[in-house]
Amino acid sequence: MDQPTLSAKPLVLIVEDHEDSRARMQQLLEHGGMVVRAVASADEALAVARSETLAIVLTDVSLGGGVRDGVWL
């Protein structure tokens, strides 16, 4: 398995299935100087978490389209 990568700034992961909300949150956090990864599903979030060192995860509790949701994360 690959080693997690380290970022000069803490990495924030946004997990939100609504594209407009996800884009807006990403824009706001990046404007504040954060490094942000934004994904639409719990499965995508898990893949990021396995390959990146995360400072925090902001997740929608009820993600649509799958059995894994924000609570599962």
N, C-alpha and C positions, 0 to 999 in steps of 0.2 A: 504494500500500500504506500502511496506517495506521502511524504511528510507535509504537514500543513505549512502554508506560506505565511510569512510575517509581513505585515504592512507597516509603513512608517507611522500611519495614523490608525487608530482603532477602526475596525470594520464593523459596520452595522448591516444586518441582514433584515430586509423587509419581506414578509410573506403575506401577500394580499392577492386574492383572485380577481378583484375588480381592477381592471387596467387603469382607469382614470385615477382612482384612489392611490394605487401603487405608484404611478408616475408622479403624482402631486407630493406624496410623502418623500419620495426619492429626491425630487427637486428641492424641497424645503431643507432636508438634511444636508444635501450637497452644498446648498447655498450657505449653510452654517459651517461649512468646512469639513464635514464628515466624508469618509469613504463609504460608499453604499453599494450593496448588491441587492437587487430586487427580483423576486421570483413569484410565480403564480400558484405554486402548489407545495404541499408538504414534501412530496418526493423530490422536487427540485431543491427545496431547502435542505433536505438531508444530504444531498449530493454536495452542496456548497459547504455545509458544516463538516463534512468528511475531508474536504480539501483546503479549507481556509481556517484561520484563527479568528474567531468572532468575538467582538466585545459585547454585543447584545443582539438579540433577535426580537424584532417587533412583528407579531403575527396576528392575523385575523383569526378569531376563535373558530368561526364556522366557515371553513373553506369549502367551496362547492366542487363537485365533480370527482369525488373520491372518498374512500373510507378513512383516509388519514386527514385529520384536520389540525387546527392550531392547538387544540388541547392535547392531541396525540404527540405533537412536537415537544 
